[in-house]
């Protein structure tokens, strides 16, 4: 009986076309190496080979991340907490976990998926108060930079022909724009310093 044809077609489009197996010794290395060693090995491998290897690497990363990364945050209640003064907000370890997930997504070329998560993060800041200097202000500046990086990833995603639903992509950008707008209005209300200036400029100058 011939092998069924649907096995190949069921794979993600950007998955490697030829599947093999990992050598037992290499698999042992992967399973036991420290995360720092794996990072160093991966960077060396990508830096010393042709660009096609990097493309295959990010394609494999996207395939994995589609399986493991949710498009939205189940709850934003744990992203920020009240500081010791009982008034001002501070970031939590859960926020760092979400931002790490966001960076993995836009780094792998899944900019629009990462923007969806970042919209939830921005919305979670509405209603909070923070000091002009301190951990919260520093974190918001980092988030502002993350959104700009995610927007660049979105542009590359479009240029790479990986956006099949342009209307959904436009909705995603409209969502982050609305989130930033709500933040601006809220910060103006309580007299704070708007933390997403770079994002506002990036989105305002971009049309899909």
C-alpha positions in Angstrom: 0.0 0.0 0.0 1.5 3.4 -0.9 2.2 5.9 1.8 -0.6 8.5 2.3 0.1 11.8 0.7 -1.6 13.9 3.5 1.4 13.5 5.9 3.5 16.0 4.0 0.7 18.5 3.3 -0.3 18.5 6.9 3.0 20.2 7.9 3.2 24.0 8.4 4.1 25.8 5.2 7.4 27.1 6.6 8.4 23.8 8.1 11.5 22.2 6.7 10.5 20.0 3.8 12.8 17.1 4.7 12.4 15.6 8.1 15.2 13.6 9.7 16.1 12.7 13.2 18.5 14.1 15.8 21.7 12.1 16.3 21.6 10.4 19.7 24.8 12.1 20.9 23.6 15.5 19.7 20.2 14.9 21.4 22.1 14.1 24.6 24.0 17.4 24.3 20.8 19.4 23.7 19.1 17.7 26.7 21.9 18.4 29.1 23.7 21.6 28.0 23.0 24.8 30.0 20.9 27.5 28.4 23.9 29.7 28.1 25.8 27.0 26.2 22.9 26.4 23.9 22.7 30.1 23.2 26.4 30.3 22.4 26.3 27.3 20.2 23.2 28.5 18.3 24.7 32.0 17.7 28.0 30.5 16.5 26.1 28.1 14.2 24.0 30.9 12.7 26.9 33.3 12.4 29.2 30.9 10.6 26.8 29.5 8.0 24.8 30.8 5.1 21.7 33.0 5.5 19.5 30.0 4.4 20.3 28.3 7.7 19.1 31.4 9.7 15.9 31.3 7.5 15.4 27.6 8.3 16.0 28.3 12.0 13.4 31.0 12.2 10.9 28.9 10.2 11.3 26.1 12.7 11.0 28.6 15.6 7.7 29.9 14.1 6.4 26.4 13.8 7.2 25.7 17.4 5.9 29.0 18.7 2.5 28.6 17.0 2.0 25.5 19.1 3.2 26.9 22.4 2.4 30.6 22.5 -1.1 31.9 23.1 -2.3 34.9 21.1 -3.7 36.7 24.1 -2.9 36.8 27.8 -5.4 34.9 29.9 -5.4 37.6 32.6 -3.5 40.9 32.9 -4.2 41.2 36.7 -0.7 39.8 37.6 1.4 42.0 35.3 1.7 44.9 37.7 1.4 45.2 41.5 1.1 48.0 44.0 4.5 49.2 45.5 5.5 49.5 49.1 4.0 53.0 49.2 0.5 51.6 48.5 0.0 54.0 45.6 2.3 53.5 42.7 2.5 50.5 40.4 5.6 48.2 40.0 6.2 45.5 37.4 6.0 41.8 38.4 7.9 38.7 37.4 4.8 37.7 35.4 5.3 40.7 33.2 8.9 39.7 32.5 7.6 36.3 31.5 5.1 37.8 29.0 7.7 40.2 27.6 10.1 37.3 27.1 7.4 35.5 25.1 6.7 38.7 23.1 10.4 39.0 22.2 10.6 35.3 21.1 7.6 36.0 18.8 8.8 39.1 17.1 12.3 37.8 17.0 11.1 34.8 15.0 9.2 37.0 12.6 5.7 36.7 14.2 5.3 40.5 14.7 1.5 40.6 14.5 1.1 37.9 17.1 3.5 39.7 19.4 1.5 43.0 18.9 -1.6 41.2 20.1 0.1 40.4 23.4 1.6 43.9 23.7 -1.8 45.5 23.3 -2.9 43.6 26.4 0.1 44.8 28.3 -0.5 48.5 27.3 -4.2 48.1 28.3 -3.1 46.8 31.7 -1.3 50.1 32.5 -4.5 52.1 32.1 -5.7 53.2 35.6 -2.3 52.7 37.2 -0.1 55.4 38.6 3.7 55.4 38.7 6.6 57.7 39.6 8.5 59.5 36.9 11.7 57.6 37.9 12.0 54.1 39.1 11.4 50.5 38.0 8.0 51.1 36.6 9.1 54.0 34.4 12.1 52.1 33.2 10.0 49.0 32.4 7.5 51.1 30.4 10.3 52.6 28.4 11.4 49.0 27.6 7.9 48.1 26.6 7.8 51.1 24.3 11.0 49.9 22.6 9.5 46.3 22.4 6.5 47.6 20.5 8.7 49.4 18.0 10.7 46.2 17.5 7.4 44.3 17.0 6.2 46.8 14.4 9.4 46.3 12.5 8.9 42.6 12.7 5.3 43.2 11.3 6.7 45.1 8.3 9.2 42.2 7.6 6.4 39.7 8.0 4.4 41.6 5.2 7.4 42.0 3.0 8.2 38.2 3.4 4.7 37.3 2.1 3.8 35.6 5.4 0.6 37.6 6.0 -2.4 35.9 4.5 -5.1 38.0 6.0 -4.3 41.7 5.6 -7.6 42.8 7.1 -6.8 40.9 10.4 -3.3 42.5 10.3 -4.8 46.0 10.0 -7.2 45.2 12.9 -4.2 44.2 15.0 -2.5 47.5 14.4 -5.7 49.4 15.1 -5.9 47.5 18.4 -2.5 48.6 19.6 -3.2 52.1 18.4 -6.4 52.2 20.4 -4.5 50.9 23.5 -1.9 53.5 23.2 -4.6 56.2 22.8 -6.3 55.0 26.0 -3.0 55.2 27.8 -2.4 58.7 26.6 -5.8 59.9 27.8 -5.4 58.2 31.1 -1.9 59.6 31.8 -3.0 63.1 30.8 -5.9 62.8 33.3 -3.6 62.1 36.3 -0.7 64.3 35.1 1.8 61.6 34.4 4.4 61.3 31.7 3.1 59.4 28.6 5.4 56.3 28.2 4.7 55.3 24.6 5.9 58.2 22.5 8.1 56.1 20.2 5.2 53.7 19.6 2.8 56.5 18.7 5.3 57.9 16.3 6.0 54.5 14.7 2.3 53.7 14.2 1.4 57.2 13.1 3.9 57.1 10.3 3.0 53.6 9.0 0.2 52.6 6.8 -0.4 48.9 5.8 
